[in-house]
């Protein structure tokens, strides 16, 4: 039937349902045919790498495999990207050896198919498992989860598919007075978190994950397995905050552990808009970067209903590397408006503080950190900003009013200063160091399904982001790579990829962006490792980036 015939058939009333069924079956057949073709191509290519067929069949999954959907959905951490209309990969590769990873890279390069690399799935825009391209495959690193802790030299090798909770637990097994300065969510994958300059509540004392990364293993665009010595200092610099997925497949990191005291103190206190919330947040801004380096305070601003009235609640969550007596003395002198009392404080071991910050019950055993299943998976949107000048009280009042008016979007303030102010911007690709009082995360979760709900809540986050423009960094308006946000710019990896990449690249990396581009051009000139916000290659000699 030609196109004219199809148009005629759609007007034939009773014939329409039949036609739609035929079209539906045709489209599904075409999709599966494409997937089968990609599967066959990768199997054939893998076979040439001298990988036994019995291994290949156990690590490459097509959509017709009964396990395909479970593997795909197991590490989806944003329900926005787990609906029927979400583009699905043609195959999923679940490597168990370095040779499998090398083969995946070389075969995707040879076949010209986009390779998405997933370690934990917590990337907020689903970049590690969703694509704007019709054909793509996922390289899922969840089998790479070995952790080897060496307390004698205070280091650990951790594979990229391990999760933060697993890492913390393995450190705790070997030592009660060692830690690693990474995130507070235990199900975050190590791979993307570390290479994107992950942070946690040890930020002010010890800085970022990448400030304690001393070696790495990576598979490059030529399928070679490289360590720090063989990759060279330029590439090693790039994957310490520039995002590993633009440069290769991270297999493992060697990290330096940091000391923590036997006893730490945590607290969580709430202040409301009609009491002291504005005064407390205002003073927090004055001292956030100047506090004792042993103290980290996160502030949550959330629109709530209290006594049938909508207002904003400010929650102050703290970690102090010391006992409660010294903490209260510190806050009394440096942050008196908070009014912290000893009764607000809980003394505990560092590993118990990990559970506390992960919102576990206070009777939970550390072994709970080994679970790879999050408590819940929501629809969500995140954005980021940096604040360099305190927001005035009148500014805070207008912000609180705006949050109530908008509806559901919350803000998370993460205090800076301390070690962060001591490290130069060019030390790693992550440039947001001195001069920042705190970083903002815009946060909104929802349970309602459907495009209308998505549009509503995403629009709410954009409204608040727009409102905050006068209060945050500018030229550029800075953003944090690990709070991935496609609103700030994307690339189609075509001929204009450099100019497109510069839009978001300057926000994520500031002056470090051009150095990242030069390194990318050297190590991956064919742009094998590409995504919607990857580091582009330079348009040298008329070379075209791959789509």
C-alpha positions as CSV (number, residue, x, y, z in Angstrom):
1,X,0.0,0.0,0.0
2,X,1.4,3.4,-1.0
3,X,1.1,6.6,1.2
4,X,-2.0,7.6,-0.7
5,X,-3.6,4.3,0.0
6,X,-2.8,4.6,3.7
7,X,-4.4,8.1,3.8
8,X,-7.5,6.6,2.1
9,X,-7.7,3.7,4.5
10,X,-7.8,6.0,7.6
11,X,-11.0,7.6,6.3
12,X,-12.8,4.2,5.9
13,X,-14.4,4.1,9.4
14,X,-14.5,0.4,10.2
15,X,-11.1,-0.3,8.5
16,X,-9.3,2.1,10.8
17,X,-8.9,-0.2,13.9
18,X,-7.6,-2.9,11.7
19,X,-5.1,-0.5,10.0
20,X,-3.9,0.8,13.4
21,X,-3.4,-2.8,14.6
22,X,-1.3,-3.5,11.5
23,X,0.7,-0.4,11.9
24,X,1.3,-1.1,15.6
25,X,2.5,-4.6,14.8
26,X,4.7,-3.3,12.0
27,X,6.3,-0.7,14.3
28,X,6.9,-3.2,17.0
29,X,8.3,-5.7,14.5
30,X,10.6,-3.0,13.1
31,X,11.8,-2.1,16.6
32,X,12.6,-5.7,17.5
33,X,14.2,-6.3,14.1
34,X,16.5,-3.3,14.7
35,X,17.3,-4.6,18.2
36,X,18.0,-8.1,16.8
37,X,20.2,-6.6,14.1
38,X,22.2,-4.7,16.7
39,X,22.4,-7.7,19.0
40,X,23.7,-9.9,16.1
41,X,26.2,-7.3,15.2
42,X,27.6,-7.0,18.7
43,X,27.7,-10.7,19.2
44,X,29.6,-11.1,16.0
45,X,32.0,-8.3,16.9
46,X,32.5,-9.7,20.5
47,X,33.3,-13.1,19.0
48,X,36.2,-11.5,17.1
49,X,37.6,-10.4,20.4
50,X,38.1,-14.1,21.3
51,X,35.4,-14.0,23.9
52,X,33.7,-17.4,24.2
53,X,30.1,-17.4,23.0
54,X,29.0,-18.8,26.3
55,X,30.2,-15.6,28.0
56,X,28.7,-13.4,25.3
57,X,25.2,-14.9,25.7
58,X,25.4,-14.2,29.5
59,X,26.3,-10.5,29.2
60,X,24.5,-9.2,26.2
61,X,20.7,-8.8,26.4
62,X,18.3,-7.9,23.7
63,X,14.7,-6.7,24.3
64,X,13.4,-10.2,23.6
65,X,15.4,-11.6,26.6
66,X,13.1,-12.2,29.6
67,X,15.7,-10.5,31.9
68,X,16.1,-7.3,29.7
69,X,13.4,-5.2,31.4
70,X,14.5,-6.1,34.9
71,X,18.1,-5.2,34.1
72,X,17.1,-2.0,32.5
73,X,14.8,-0.9,35.4
74,X,16.9,-2.1,38.3
75,X,19.0,1.1,38.1
76,X,16.5,3.6,36.9
77,X,16.4,6.2,39.8
78,X,14.1,8.7,38.2
79,X,10.7,7.5,37.2
80,X,10.4,10.2,34.5
81,X,12.6,7.9,32.5
82,X,10.8,4.7,33.1
83,X,7.6,5.1,31.2
84,X,6.3,3.5,28.0
85,X,7.4,6.5,25.8
86,X,11.0,6.5,27.2
87,X,13.4,5.5,24.4
88,X,14.8,2.0,25.2
89,X,18.3,0.7,24.3
90,X,18.7,-1.8,21.6
91,X,20.8,-4.0,23.8
92,X,22.3,-3.9,27.3
93,X,25.8,-5.1,28.0
94,X,26.7,-6.3,31.5
95,X,30.4,-6.9,31.5
96,X,32.2,-9.0,34.1
97,X,35.8,-8.6,32.9
98,X,38.0,-5.8,31.5
99,X,38.0,-7.6,28.1
100,X,34.2,-7.4,28.0
101,X,34.4,-3.6,28.5
102,X,37.1,-3.2,25.9
103,X,35.1,-5.2,23.4
104,X,32.0,-3.1,24.1
105,X,33.9,0.1,23.4
106,X,35.6,-1.1,20.3
107,X,32.4,-2.7,18.9
108,X,30.3,0.5,19.5
109,X,33.1,2.5,17.8
110,X,33.2,0.1,14.8
111,X,29.5,0.0,14.4
112,X,29.0,3.7,15.0
113,X,26.4,3.1,17.8
114,X,26.1,5.4,20.8
115,X,27.4,3.7,24.0
116,X,25.7,4.8,27.3
117,X,27.7,4.0,30.5
118,X,25.8,3.4,33.7
119,X,27.3,2.8,37.1
120,X,24.4,3.6,39.5
121,X,21.7,5.4,37.6
122,X,21.4,8.3,39.9
123,X,22.1,10.8,37.2
124,X,19.1,13.2,37.4
125,X,18.4,13.4,33.7
126,X,18.9,9.7,32.9
127,X,21.8,10.4,30.6
128,X,23.4,7.0,31.4
129,X,20.5,5.0,30.1
130,X,18.4,7.2,27.9
131,X,19.3,8.7,24.5
132,X,17.9,11.1,22.0
133,X,19.3,8.8,19.3
134,X,17.2,6.0,17.7
135,X,19.9,3.5,18.2
136,X,22.0,3.2,21.4
137,X,23.3,0.5,23.8
138,X,23.9,0.6,27.6
139,X,27.1,-0.6,29.1
140,X,25.9,-1.4,32.7
141,X,28.8,-1.7,35.2
142,X,26.9,-3.1,38.1
143,X,29.0,-6.3,38.1
144,X,32.1,-4.3,38.8
145,X,31.7,-3.8,42.5
146,X,34.9,-5.2,44.2
147,X,36.2,-3.1,47.0
148,X,39.7,-3.7,48.5
149,X,40.5,-1.6,51.6
150,X,44.1,-1.3,52.8
151,X,44.1,0.4,56.2
152,X,47.9,0.1,56.5
153,X,48.4,2.7,53.8
154,X,45.0,4.2,54.2
155,X,43.8,3.6,50.7
156,X,41.2,1.6,48.8
157,X,40.6,0.3,45.3
158,X,36.9,0.5,44.5
159,X,35.3,-0.5,41.2
160,X,32.9,1.8,39.5
161,X,29.8,-0.3,39.8
162,X,30.0,-0.4,43.6
163,X,27.7,1.9,45.6
164,X,28.6,4.4,48.3
165,X,26.9,2.4,51.0
166,X,29.0,-0.6,50.1
167,X,32.2,1.4,50.2
168,X,31.4,2.9,53.6
169,X,30.6,-0.5,55.0
170,X,33.9,-2.0,53.8
171,X,35.9,0.8,55.2
172,X,34.0,0.4,58.6
173,X,34.8,-3.3,58.6
174,X,38.5,-2.5,58.6
175,X,38.6,0.7,60.7
176,X,36.3,2.6,63.0
177,X,38.3,5.8,62.5
178,X,38.6,6.1,58.7
179,X,36.1,7.4,56.2
180,X,35.9,8.7,52.6
181,X,34.4,12.2,51.8
182,X,31.6,11.2,49.4
183,X,27.8,11.5,49.2
184,X,25.2,10.8,51.8
185,X,22.9,8.6,49.6
186,X,24.1,5.0,50.0
187,X,22.7,3.7,46.6
188,X,24.7,6.2,44.5
189,X,27.1,4.5,42.1
190,X,30.7,5.1,42.6
191,X,31.6,5.5,38.9
192,X,29.8,8.7,38.0
193,X,29.8,10.1,41.6
194,X,33.6,10.3,41.9
195,X,34.4,11.3,38.4
196,X,31.8,14.1,38.6
197,X,33.4,15.5,41.8
198,X,31.0,14.1,44.3
199,X,30.8,15.5,47.8
200,X,29.1,14.8,51.1
201,X,29.1,16.1,54.7
202,X,32.9,15.9,55.0
203,X,33.1,18.6,52.4
204,X,34.4,21.5,54.6
205,X,36.9,19.3,56.4
206,X,38.3,17.3,53.4
207,X,36.9,18.6,50.2
208,X,35.6,16.4,47.3
209,X,35.9,12.8,46.3
210,X,38.3,13.9,43.5
211,X,40.6,15.6,46.0
212,X,41.4,12.1,47.4
213,X,41.6,10.2,44.1
214,X,45.1,8.9,43.6
215,X,44.8,6.4,40.7
216,X,42.3,5.0,38.4
217,X,41.8,2.3,35.7
218,X,40.0,3.4,32.5
219,X,39.2,1.8,29.1
220,X,40.0,4.4,26.5
221,X,38.5,4.9,23.0
222,X,41.0,2.4,21.6
223,X,39.9,-0.3,24.1
224,X,43.2,0.0,26.1
225,X,43.1,-0.5,29.9
226,X,45.1,2.4,31.3
227,X,46.1,3.4,34.8
228,X,47.4,6.8,36.0
229,X,50.9,6.2,34.8
230,X,49.9,5.0,31.3
231,X,47.0,7.5,30.7
232,X,49.1,10.5,31.7
233,X,48.4,13.4,34.0
234,X,46.2,15.3,31.5
235,X,43.6,12.5,31.2
236,X,43.9,11.8,35.0
237,X,43.2,15.4,35.6
238,X,40.1,15.4,33.3
239,X,38.4,12.4,35.1
240,X,38.8,14.1,38.5
241,X,35.7,16.2,38.1
242,X,35.2,16.4,34.3
243,X,33.0,13.4,34.2
244,X,34.4,10.0,33.2
245,X,31.8,9.2,30.6
246,X,33.3,11.8,28.2
247,X,36.7,10.2,28.2
248,X,36.3,6.5,28.6
249,X,34.9,3.8,30.8
250,X,36.1,4.0,34.4
251,X,36.8,0.5,35.8
252,X,38.0,1.5,39.3
253,X,39.5,4.2,41.4
254,X,42.2,4.2,44.0
255,X,41.2,6.5,46.8
256,X,42.9,7.9,49.9
257,X,40.9,7.5,53.1
258,X,40.6,10.2,55.7
259,X,40.6,10.1,59.5
260,X,37.5,10.7,61.6
261,X,37.2,10.7,65.4
262,X,35.7,7.8,67.3
263,X,32.8,10.0,68.2
264,X,30.9,12.4,65.9
265,X,27.8,14.5,66.6
266,X,24.7,15.0,64.4
267,X,21.7,17.2,64.8
268,X,18.5,18.1,63.0
269,X,16.5,21.2,64.1
270,X,13.5,23.0,62.4
271,X,12.6,26.6,62.3
272,X,9.5,28.0,60.7
273,X,8.7,31.1,58.7
274,X,6.6,32.7,61.3
275,X,9.2,32.2,64.1
276,X,13.0,32.5,63.5
277,X,13.5,30.8,60.1
278,X,14.4,34.0,58.2
279,X,16.7,35.3,60.9
280,X,18.4,31.9,61.3
281,X,18.9,31.4,57.5
282,X,20.2,35.0,57.3
283,X,22.8,34.4,60.0
284,X,23.7,31.0,58.5
285,X,24.8,32.8,55.3
286,X,27.1,35.1,57.3
287,X,29.0,32.2,58.9
288,X,28.6,29.2,56.6
289,X,32.0,29.4,55.0
290,X,33.7,30.7,58.2
291,X,32.5,28.0,60.7
292,X,34.8,25.5,62.4
293,X,36.1,23.2,59.6
294,X,34.8,20.2,61.7
295,X,31.2,21.4,61.2
296,X,29.0,20.9,58.1
297,X,25.5,22.2,58.0
298,X,22.9,21.5,55.3
299,X,19.8,23.7,55.2
300,X,16.5,22.4,53.7
301,X,13.9,25.0,52.8
302,X,10.5,23.4,52.1
303,X,7.0,24.8,51.5
304,X,4.8,23.1,54.1
305,X,1.3,23.4,55.6
306,X,1.3,24.2,59.3
307,X,-1.8,24.9,61.3
308,X,-3.7,25.0,58.0
309,X,-1.4,27.8,56.7
310,X,1.1,27.5,53.9
311,X,4.7,28.6,54.9
312,X,8.3,27.6,54.6
313,X,10.1,25.3,57.0
314,X,13.9,25.6,57.4
315,X,15.6,22.4,58.6
316,X,19.2,22.6,59.7
317,X,21.0,19.2,59.5
318,X,24.6,19.0,60.9
319,X,27.6,16.8,61.2
320,X,30.3,17.7,63.6
321,X,33.6,15.8,63.9
322,X,33.7,15.9,67.6
323,X,31.5,15.6,70.7
324,X,28.3,17.5,71.5
325,X,29.9,19.7,74.1
326,X,32.4,21.2,71.7
327,X,29.7,21.5,69.0
328,X,27.3,23.5,71.2
329,X,30.2,25.7,72.3
330,X,31.1,26.3,68.6
331,X,27.5,27.1,67.5
332,X,27.0,29.3,70.6
333,X,29.9,31.5,69.5
334,X,29.6,31.3,65.7
335,X,25.9,30.6,65.0
336,X,24.0,31.8,68.1
337,X,20.6,32.4,66.3
338,X,20.4,28.7,65.7
339,X,20.0,28.2,69.4
340,X,21.4,24.7,69.3
341,X,21.0,22.8,72.6
342,X,22.8,19.7,73.8
343,X,19.5,17.9,73.8
344,X,19.3,18.5,70.0
345,X,22.5,16.5,69.5
346,X,23.2,12.9,69.1
347,X,26.7,11.5,69.6
348,X,27.6,8.3,67.6
349,X,30.3,6.6,65.5
350,X,31.0,7.8,62.0
351,X,29.3,4.7,60.4
352,X,26.1,5.4,62.4
353,X,26.2,9.0,61.2
354,X,26.2,7.6,57.7
355,X,23.0,5.7,58.5
356,X,21.5,8.8,60.2
357,X,22.1,11.0,57.1
358,X,20.7,8.2,54.9
359,X,17.4,8.5,56.9
360,X,17.7,5.0,58.4
361,X,16.1,4.2,61.8
362,X,18.5,4.7,64.7
363,X,18.4,0.9,65.4
364,X,19.6,0.0,61.9
365,X,22.7,-2.1,61.6
366,X,25.5,-1.0,59.3
367,X,24.9,-4.0,57.0
368,X,21.8,-2.2,55.7
369,X,24.3,-0.1,53.7
370,X,24.9,-3.2,51.5
371,X,21.4,-3.0,50.0
372,X,21.4,-1.9,46.4
373,X,17.7,-1.1,46.5
374,X,16.6,2.4,47.3
375,X,13.7,3.0,49.7
376,X,11.7,4.6,46.9
377,X,12.0,5.9,43.4
378,X,10.2,9.1,42.5
379,X,9.6,11.3,39.5
380,X,12.0,14.1,40.1
381,X,13.8,17.2,38.8
382,X,16.9,18.9,40.1
383,X,18.8,22.1,39.3
384,X,21.8,23.9,40.9
385,X,23.2,27.3,41.7
386,X,26.1,28.9,43.7
387,X,25.7,31.8,46.2
388,X,28.6,34.1,46.7
389,X,26.9,37.1,48.5
390,X,24.5,36.7,51.4
391,X,20.8,37.1,50.5
392,X,19.3,40.0,52.4
393,X,16.4,39.5,54.9
394,X,14.0,41.2,52.5
395,X,15.4,38.9,49.7
396,X,14.7,35.8,51.9
397,X,11.2,37.0,52.7
398,X,10.5,37.3,49.0
399,X,12.1,33.9,48.4
400,X,9.9,32.3,51.1
401,X,6.8,33.9,49.6
402,X,7.7,32.7,46.1
403,X,8.3,29.2,47.3
404,X,4.8,29.1,48.8
405,X,3.3,30.6,45.7
406,X,5.0,28.1,43.4
407,X,4.0,25.1,45.3
408,X,6.3,22.2,45.9
409,X,9.9,23.0,45.0
410,X,12.4,22.8,47.9
411,X,15.9,24.2,48.2
412,X,18.9,22.5,49.7
413,X,21.9,24.8,50.9
414,X,25.2,23.0,51.3
415,X,27.8,25.1,53.2
416,X,31.2,25.8,51.6
417,X,34.4,27.2,53.0
418,X,37.0,25.2,54.9
419,X,39.1,22.9,52.7
420,X,37.1,24.0,49.6
421,X,38.5,27.5,49.9
422,X,42.1,26.3,50.0
423,X,42.2,24.4,46.7
424,X,42.8,26.4,43.4
425,X,40.0,26.3,40.7
426,X,42.4,24.8,38.2
427,X,43.5,21.9,40.5
428,X,40.7,19.7,39.1
429,X,38.1,20.4,36.5
430,X,35.6,21.2,39.3
431,X,36.1,25.0,39.6
432,X,33.6,26.0,42.3
433,X,36.0,26.5,45.2
434,X,36.8,29.7,47.0
435,X,34.3,32.6,47.0
436,X,31.2,30.4,47.4
437,X,29.1,30.6,50.6
438,X,27.0,27.6,49.7
439,X,25.7,25.6,46.8
440,X,21.9,25.3,46.1
441,X,20.1,22.2,44.9
442,X,16.6,22.8,43.6
443,X,14.6,19.7,44.5
444,X,11.1,18.6,43.5
445,X,9.7,15.0,43.7
446,X,6.2,13.8,42.7
447,X,4.2,10.6,42.4
448,X,1.6,11.6,39.8
449,X,2.1,9.9,36.5
450,X,1.7,11.5,33.1
451,X,3.1,14.3,30.9
452,X,0.9,16.9,32.6
453,X,2.3,16.3,36.0
454,X,5.9,16.2,34.6
455,X,5.3,19.6,32.9
456,X,3.8,21.1,36.0
457,X,6.6,20.2,38.4
458,X,9.4,20.8,36.0
459,X,7.9,24.2,35.3
460,X,7.8,24.9,39.0
461,X,11.5,24.2,39.3
462,X,12.2,26.5,36.4
463,X,10.1,29.3,37.9
464,X,12.1,29.2,41.2
465,X,15.4,29.0,39.3
466,X,14.4,32.1,37.3
467,X,13.4,33.9,40.4
468,X,16.8,33.2,42.0
469,X,18.8,34.9,39.3
470,X,19.6,38.1,41.2
471,X,20.9,36.2,44.2
472,X,23.3,33.7,42.6
473,X,26.5,33.6,40.6
474,X,26.6,35.2,37.1
475,X,28.9,35.4,34.1
476,X,28.6,32.5,34.1
477,X,25.7,31.3,36.2
478,X,27.5,28.3,37.6
479,X,26.1,24.8,37.8
480,X,27.2,21.5,39.3
481,X,27.9,18.6,37.0
482,X,26.6,15.9,39.3
483,X,23.3,17.7,39.6
484,X,22.8,17.1,35.9
485,X,20.4,19.6,34.3
486,X,19.6,19.5,30.6
487,X,17.9,22.9,30.9
488,X,21.2,24.7,30.8
489,X,22.2,23.4,27.4
490,X,22.7,20.3,25.3
491,X,24.6,19.1,22.3
492,X,23.6,16.9,19.4
493,X,27.3,15.9,18.9
494,X,27.2,17.3,15.3
495,X,29.2,20.0,13.6
496,X,28.3,22.6,16.1
497,X,29.2,20.5,19.2
498,X,31.9,22.8,20.4
499,X,29.7,25.9,20.4
500,X,26.8,23.9,21.9
501,X,29.1,22.4,24.5
502,X,30.5,25.7,25.6
503,X,27.0,26.9,26.7
504,X,26.8,24.2,29.5
505,X,30.5,23.6,29.7
506,X,31.3,27.1,31.0
507,X,28.6,26.7,33.7
508,X,29.9,23.4,34.9
509,X,33.6,24.0,34.5
510,X,34.2,27.7,33.9
511,X,37.8,28.4,32.7
512,X,38.6,24.6,32.9
513,X,36.2,23.8,30.0
514,X,38.7,24.6,27.2
515,X,41.4,22.4,28.8
516,X,38.8,19.6,29.0
517,X,38.0,20.0,25.3
518,X,41.7,19.8,24.3
519,X,42.2,16.6,26.3
520,X,39.0,15.1,24.9
521,X,40.2,15.9,21.4
522,X,43.6,14.2,22.1
523,X,42.2,11.0,23.7
524,X,38.9,10.6,21.8
525,X,39.1,12.4,18.5
526,X,36.3,10.3,17.0
527,X,34.0,11.2,19.9
528,X,33.2,7.6,20.8
529,X,32.2,8.7,24.3
530,X,29.4,11.1,23.8
531,X,26.1,12.1,25.4
532,X,23.8,15.0,25.5
533,X,26.2,17.0,27.8
534,X,29.5,15.4,27.0
535,X,32.8,17.3,26.5
536,X,33.0,18.0,22.7
537,X,36.0,17.7,20.5
538,X,37.6,20.6,18.7
539,X,36.5,21.1,15.1
540,X,40.1,20.7,13.8
541,X,40.7,20.1,10.1
542,X,37.0,19.9,9.2
543,X,36.6,16.7,11.3
544,X,32.9,16.0,12.1
545,X,31.8,14.8,15.5
546,X,29.6,11.7,15.4
547,X,25.9,11.9,16.1
